[in-house]
Amino acid sequence: MNFATLPDLILEPVVRAALMEDLGTYGDVTTRAVIPHGTTYIARLNAREDAVVSGIQVATIAFRLVDPSLEIDVRAKDGAHCQRGDTLMTIKGSAASILSGERVALNFAGRLTGIATKTAAFAKQTEGLRARITCTRKTTPGLRIVEKQAVLHGGGFNHRYSLSDAILIKDNHIAAAGGIGQVLEAAKAHASHMMAVEIEVDDLDQLAEVLKVGGASVVLLDNMNNDMLREAVAMVNGRMKIEASGNVTLDRVASIAATGVDYISSGALTHSARTVDLGLDF
């Protein structure tokens, strides 16, 4: 698949913060002490297991922020499938610069490749069905932009990026505001024509009330079993988009998608993805 990459300018602040954290006050004192000045090498970023690649753009930024003179050859673009032993990119130039950027580049690439790989496994379960796999806001603080990008690389889709993107009325909003009728009427009064409104319901009685009041374009069915999901799809009958969430595991995704929902959201795509083993070999 081809992906529209974000401009480096948007990603640089995240990468720069990680480099500043790792380099500390005095930079890489080990490398300065033991690597002779002018030493050059070619390093290879290699996959040590099968995966779906993400974080290559971010890793490239990390090396170039450390040393713009490094020659970087990307062999596997973000979103590509790789096999154990594949070289994802090569970096040629100052050995000191490569060593100073290594850990940050690997941290990003391994973490983001893990998210892309987990997302791809979930998305595979929906093949042939209309349901889309989406992430949530359960991301690592400060890394949301790159983690959500990794979900796209894995074949998933993004939910709202921040609280300012759309109105998503959760159970606590309903409780604090006094009920479904009250929150939907307030949302209709305040939302612009460009602002989507989604509301979460826990049971079919709440869904019936949402359909009666109106004002939402998406309903989130929270922690419903498959029988309830099928009944909810029949009740909505195309009048709203339907998102299923809660207790979304890999072995259940296909059966959820088969109920006819439009979206399946899972925080596990980002908060529970393991880091894929990548290595930088000189």
Protein Blocks (a to p, Z undefined) as FASTA:
>chain_A
ZZddddfklmmmmmmmmmmmmnmmnopfklmmmmcghiacddddddfbdcddehklmmmm
mmmmmommbccddfbdghiacdehiafbdcedjfklmmmmmmmmmmmmmmmmmmmmmmmm
mmmmmgoiabdcdddfkdcehilmmmmmmmmmnopacddfblklpccddfklmmmnopak
lmmmmmmmmpcfklccddddfbfklmmmmmmngoiabdcdehiafklmmmmmmmnnopac
cddeejiafklmmmmmmnopabdcdfklmmmcccddddddZZ
